[in-house]
Amino acid sequence: MIIEHLSNASKYACIHPLFAKAFEYINNTDLNAVEVGKYDIAEGLKAIYSDKNGVSAAESDAKFECHNEHIDIQVCIRGKETIGWKPRNTCTEQKGEYNPEKDVLFYADAPDMYFQLTNQQFVIFFPEDVHSPMINVDNEPIRKLVIKVKIIG
């Protein structure tokens, strides 16, 4: 997991062949102006915009998730988002089977920690990172962008 501010995003372009294109998209797009929905950026890159009220930690933790085929770059465009996290290799309570169509696996474990993102901050979740996003105890709106980066190789 990487937590950072968008002004430093270029430092991470070398981690994955598609990260440079993902951050180029983020830097060249008015993130507040794009309609909520899913958009193809390029082969292996998909943007998902949401703008909705945050949920309680219990609601989000009930969908404690990770992915096998994608890396998430999650950007907090507007609002304050709390996210739960735990390393996958320490999770012991798998909840159901892996869904290859949605590339998601859920766990019933509790997060080891919570952290907060606000305007122009992002987190990168690798397959090793189980996460529960969109937490806001005051149920305030969060505008966010998730870029799904296909794992190559």
N, C-alpha and C positions, 0 to 999 in steps of 0.2 A: 504494500500500500504506500502511496505517495500522497501527501497533503501539501498544497502549494497555492500561491497566488498566480493568476493568469499572466501577470507581468514577468514571471520567471519561467513560463511554459517552454520556451525554446531550449532550456537545459535538458529537457526530457525527450526531445525529438529523436535522439539516437537509440532509445530503448527498443523501439519497434519500427519496422519499415513504414508503417502507416501513421505513426504519431505525428510526423512533420505535417502531413496533409490534414490531419485532424485539427492540429493547433492552428494551421493556416486558415482553415474554415472558421474556427472560433474567432480568430483575430480579424477576419475580413467580413464578418456577418454582424448585423445589428441584432443581437440575441433577444432584445426586448420586442422587436418588430415581427418576428416569425410566429406564425399561427401555431397553436398547440397541434401536435401530430407527429407522424413519423416521416422521415425524408432520407432518401439515399444520397449520400455525399459522393461516394466513389465505390468501386468494387472493394468490399471488405469493410466499409464504413457506413454506418447508419446513424442519423441524428434523431433523437426522440425528445420533443419538447413537452413539458407539462407546466401547468400553472394552476395549482389547487392548494387547499388548506392542508397544513401538516396534520399528522395524526399523533396519537399517544405512543409512548415507547412500547407499551404492551401490544398495540395494534401492529406496529411495524415489526417488532420482534417475532410476532406470530408468522411472519413471512421472511425469516432470517435466511438469506439466499446467497448462492454463489453460482458461477458459470464455468463450464468446461471449454467452450469454443470461442468465447469473447472476453475481452478486457473492457471494463467500463471506465470511461472518463466522465465523471459526473461534475457538472459545473453549477454552482449556485449563482444564478443570474440576479435574483432579487429575493430578499427575505433572510431568515435565519433558520438553517436546517441542522438538526442534530442527527448523527448517524451512529449506529452501533457497529462494532467490529470485533471479530475474533479470527485467529488463524484457523484455516480449515483443518490442518493436521491435528488440532487439539479438540475438534468437535467430535462428539461421541453419539449424538442422538439424531441420526438421519431421519427425516420426516418424509416418508414416501420414497418413490423412485425418481431418478433423474429423468427429466422430460427433454428429450433431444430436440423436439420441434421448437420449444421455447428456450432451450439452453438454460435450464434452471434446475437447481437442486436445493431443497429446503432442509433446514436443521431446526430442531427443537431446543438446542442449546441456548444459553443466555450469552449476550455479548460480554467480552472481557472489559471493554471500555466504550465510552461514547465521546465523540468530538463534535465540534460545531463548525459549519461553513457559513459564510455570509457572502455578500456581493463580491463577485469576481474571484472567488476562491474555488479550487477544484480538488478532487481526489481521484486517484487512479486505483481501481480495484482489479487485481489479477485473479486468476482462478483460485489462488491460495487464500483469498480474502472473502470471508463470509460477512455479509453486511445487511443492515436493516436501516434503510434511508427514510427520508421525509418526516422525521419526528419534529414536532413543534408543540410544546406543552400548552401554548396559548391558542392553538388551532389557527394560527395566522397563515396567510398565503405564502407559498414558496413557488417561485418561478425557477425552473431548472432545465438543464440540458443534459441528457445522457448520450454520449457517443459510444456506440458499440463498435469495437475494433476486433475484427476477425483475427484469430490466432493463426499465423502462417507456419506451416511445417509440422 
